[in-house]
Each structure stands twice: as structure tokens, then as C-alpha cells.
Amino acid sequence: MSKIIVEHNPSKDHLAALSVTKWPTWKKEVSVFPWVFPEQEIAYLLEGECIATLENGETVKFGKGDLVTFPAGLKIEWEVKQPLYKHYKLDGNALTQVFRRILLKIKG
């Protein structure tokens, strides 16, 4: 399985090319929780500091100003060390996203 890719302090031109400011946003308080990525997600962290622990025990740290790519199918445990506020973009459209989530529930 692919790994998490962290791009520290990407250029403004790169962020503009991705239209990051048009992506939806999401907030999360300090917490620890499991997560599965049904599709690839790209996130740009506006605030916060996090540690993602992969199933093999490897940890990946990222925080404010980082552009992070999570591959489809990845299972992690999130540890939000400082409150998280991010822009995010999911692969696919609303229909394919719902379909992937239903498949995850069925596979369980």
C-alpha cells in the first residue's frame, strides 16, 4: 500500500494550481480516533499538529502549512495534538464517494 506523502510548506503557486482555497474545510478538536480513507484525500493544514499511525506502527507527523496526501484504502489512527483545521479534497464525485463508503460498511 502507498504511504502518506507530506509536502512541507508547498509554494503558493502550487497551492493556487490545486485551487486549495476552493476546497471544503474540516475542523477537529484534540483527540485520538481510527480512520479509513475510502478514496484518496489531499489535505492542506491551516492549523494544527497531528500524528498518523499506520497499521504497521509507522508514524507520520504533519501540521500547519503541510500538504498531505492519504492514499485510498489507508487505515490509520489519528492523534490530533493541536486542534486541526484543514482544507481537503477527495477523489471522485459525490456518487463514487457514497459508493465507496457503502462498500466499506459491507466489507466491514
Buried (B, 14 or more C-beta within 10 A) or exposed (E): EEEBEBBEEBEEEEBEEBEBEEBEEEEBEEEEEEEEBBBBBBBBBBEBBBBBBBEEEEEBEBBBEBBBBBBBBBEBBBBBBEEBBBBBBBBBEEEEBEBBEEEEEEEE
